[in-house]
Amino acid sequence: MFKKLIKYLSSLRFTILLISLLGLIFAIGLWVPQKRLLKTIYLEWQRNSPSLVAFLDALGLTTIYTSPITITLWLLFFLNLSLVLWQRWPVIKSRITLADAKIADPVTVGGYPFRSSYPLPGDLDGEKIIGLLRKNRYTVLGDATGFYGVKNRLAPIAFMLFHLSFFLILLGGMISVYTEFIGYLDLAQGESFQGELSRYNESPQPKMPEIGSPPSASFTVKSIVPRVVQNTPTGISVLLVDSSGKTHEVDINRPYTTEHTSFVFKHLGVSPLFAIKEASGVEIERAYVKLDVLQRRPDRFALGGFTYTATFYPDYVLDNGKRATRSMEFNNPVFFIAVEREGKKIAEGLVPKNGALEFAGYRLEMRDMPFWVRFYVVKQRGLSILYAGFALATIGVIWRLLFYRREIVGAVREQDGVRCLVVAGRSEYYKSLAEDEFVKLFNGIAGEGLKAEG
Amino acid sequence: MAYWEMIFYLIAMVAYALSGGGLIYSFVFKNPKVVSKVTLLVAFGFLAQTIAIGARFNATGHLPWSGHYEYALMGGWFIIAGTLFVGWQNKQLQGLAVGTVPLVLIMLGYGYMQNPALTPMAASLKTVWLYIHVYFAWLSFGAYSLAMASGVVFLLKQKSEALGVPNPAYERFPSLGRLDELIFRYVVFGFITDTIMITAGGIWAKDLWGNYWAWDPVETWSLISWLTYGITIHLRVTFGWREKRLAWLAIAALSSVIICFFGVNLVVNTSLHVFQVR
């Protein structure tokens, strides 16, 4: 019974079943909104269909990639893989071993579908034939009376490498998950960060690592310069100065990476310097305010006892009497601001850069308009193991499927009074391709003798 | 679309429409002589498509790599390039165009209905990983398409031979045994390039999004597609699935790639693989 179970668990049939089930689970994960990945959509869906969502929650389908059933399938997959590798290793070892026992009669040997014989010119001796085979990258045992040749002898090892790479990917992936810190950090130009946990955004809450500590990097944001051409963001340059005074440039596709931590640019906003003055010119308050207004949504802030709702036009224009922006390029940045006190709107108007809005005896000035950025901060270890797994998988699959094994057995012997090279050949995967190659190879070898004769 | 891009895009579509019709005619009306002439027309369409890509490159300053229209333009180019290359290497395989040319024609027609506006390259695409990732993605799509086309031809030829009076249009193709191996070889080539594509994508994603894997819909489908072809290889090598079963598998498996490239973003709007920032 136990043997039967082990046999099934190590069978390819079981592998295919597991892979198909995992594929099905991945596909379900695409259609059922996932709690962690699509939180907003999930919450909206939960509001609309609470009983259906509760049912799917109970089945673990809304956290499908980490649900017990998926983890069980992964465990079974790696168990299956371990058993397959354990069972295959002796087979692979025997296949790559060079032994005289592999020399066989090319006429009677079984399992070699390609068979042929080639008449040889008189001066082409056995040693030369073996030499020509070696020149064609065959490892050859024996001599002209009987030989065995193999090309890409070690190719079966690539099978092990490819499948072992999955373990490296698993190991790297697990280390990265358990040491992972994730948080969002909003920093404006001129602001410093010393690694304080309190500086991370409260929503979404930072994910603390199960093992290890959160990031300890510290730096100051020196400058933020976005680039937008024809409405398409074409880049951003965020200059950071670290505690040793070294400058680092962050761009899209180029995070600031230090101590297993990446600060990835995620989002851009404006942080104008607003000052509010009384009619007498006395300044009441001034502050840089981080506004998330670049998605054409208004944002709110408070200053000097008033509340403001700000809508931003990066390239302001009046279009048929309506406020609009010509493009997303920052050619003519203007805020439209509605001022409220105790929930009641008391004024509204435009505030361009270095301009002002006057209302109820007050004056709101915009003196500067730098930017702020949101960093996606992720710290994780194990990436080098993971990438080694990726590299090994790539090398393994290329080696195994492109540099496949070809084996030949042969002998030089008399046939109907003519000295002939009698051969049999076989190859992995590509029978026709190898047969064409054998024909070319042996015609070439026989032809070498003719060339020598000529 | 740039002016010359539109002109040559339409010329390519007309050439593919005519050659697709010619190929189907040669099979249905048992006239194999047409195939080599039609291949010239495919080559003409390919030239026009290349000029269209060049005109777009000239207008935008970058190769068309993103969005459904550019997927269709560039992906179709790779599939036709592969078809012409194998036909040039082995004349017996020119007829594979009967599977790939209609596929590319549908892709181009679909692409034309999407947003072909000229846009500068989004910042997220400015990395060397784009070229590695997308280039290998198209190579694998091209190879899988050729595997599908070989599967179609295999099934047609097998059916024709079973009738007792074989259609001469199939005579120019390799034997059934060789066609069977050809399906497998294209699947293998596609699987290798697919592996490189996923690996490069993971490394790129770490720099661009902060995570090497995020269960993004396109990522997930590419994994499903990779697993599908992985299973296909195992079925062939270990279980000896050949001929008819392999041919049907190669045809059916292509749907996973088409869903990955075009289908996912039609249904799900949460993919990170939407690079047109508008």
Boltz contact constraints between the chains, C-beta under 6 A:
constraints:
  - contact:
      token1: [A, 12]
      token2: [B, 238]
      max_distance: 6.0
  - contact:
      token1: [A, 16]
      token2: [B, 231]
      max_distance: 6.0
  - contact:
      token1: [A, 19]
      token2: [B, 227]
      max_distance: 6.0
  - contact:
      token1: [A, 19]
      token2: [B, 231]
      max_distance: 6.0
  - contact:
      token1: [A, 23]
      token2: [B, 224]
      max_distance: 6.0
  - contact:
      token1: [A, 23]
      token2: [B, 227]
      max_distance: 6.0
  - contact:
      token1: [A, 26]
      token2: [B, 220]
      max_distance: 6.0
  - contact:
      token1: [A, 26]
      token2: [B, 224]
      max_distance: 6.0
  - contact:
      token1: [A, 30]
      token2: [B, 217]
      max_distance: 6.0
  - contact:
      token1: [A, 30]
      token2: [B, 220]
      max_distance: 6.0
  - contact:
      token1: [A, 37]
      token2: [B, 215]
      max_distance: 6.0
  - contact:
      token1: [A, 38]
      token2: [B, 270]
      max_distance: 6.0
  - contact:
      token1: [A, 65]
      token2: [B, 215]
      max_distance: 6.0
  - contact:
      token1: [A, 229]
      token2: [B, 120]
      max_distance: 6.0
  - contact:
      token1: [A, 230]
      token2: [B, 120]
      max_distance: 6.0
  - contact:
      token1: [A, 232]
      token2: [B, 119]
      max_distance: 6.0
  - contact:
      token1: [A, 232]
      token2: [B, 120]
      max_distance: 6.0
  - contact:
      token1: [A, 232]
      token2: [B, 122]
      max_distance: 6.0
  - contact:
      token1: [A, 232]
      token2: [B, 277]
      max_distance: 6.0
  - contact:
      token1: [A, 233]
      token2: [B, 123]
      max_distance: 6.0
  - contact:
      token1: [A, 233]
      token2: [B, 277]
      max_distance: 6.0
  - contact:
      token1: [A, 234]
      token2: [B, 120]
      max_distance: 6.0
  - contact:
      token1: [A, 234]
      token2: [B, 123]
      max_distance: 6.0
  - contact:
      token1: [A, 235]
      token2: [B, 123]
      max_distance: 6.0
  - contact:
      token1: [A, 252]
      token2: [B, 123]
      max_distance: 6.0
  - contact:
      token1: [A, 252]
      token2: [B, 124]
      max_distance: 6.0
  - contact:
      token1: [A, 253]
      token2: [B, 127]
      max_distance: 6.0
  - contact:
      token1: [A, 253]
      token2: [B, 207]
      max_distance: 6.0
  - contact:
      token1: [A, 253]
      token2: [B, 208]
      max_distance: 6.0
  - contact:
      token1: [A, 262]
      token2: [B, 210]
      max_distance: 6.0
  - contact:
      token1: [A, 264]
      token2: [B, 210]
      max_distance: 6.0
  - contact:
      token1: [A, 376]
      token2: [B, 210]
      max_distance: 6.0
  - contact:
      token1: [A, 378]
      token2: [B, 210]
      max_distance: 6.0
  - contact:
      token1: [A, 390]
      token2: [B, 199]
      max_distance: 6.0
  - contact:
      token1: [A, 394]
      token2: [B, 195]
      max_distance: 6.0
  - contact:
      token1: [A, 394]
      token2: [B, 196]
      max_distance: 6.0
  - contact:
      token1: [A, 394]
      token2: [B, 199]
      max_distance: 6.0
  - contact:
      token1: [A, 397]
      token2: [B, 192]
      max_distance: 6.0
  - contact:
      token1: [A, 397]
      token2: [B, 195]
      max_distance: 6.0
  - contact:
      token1: [A, 398]
      token2: [B, 192]
      max_distance: 6.0
  - contact:
      token1: [A, 401]
      token2: [B, 188]
      max_distance: 6.0
  - contact:
      token1: [A, 430]
      token2: [B, 181]
      max_distance: 6.0
  - contact:
      token1: [A, 432]
      token2: [B, 178]
      max_distance: 6.0
  - contact:
      token1: [A, 432]
      token2: [B, 181]
      max_distance: 6.0
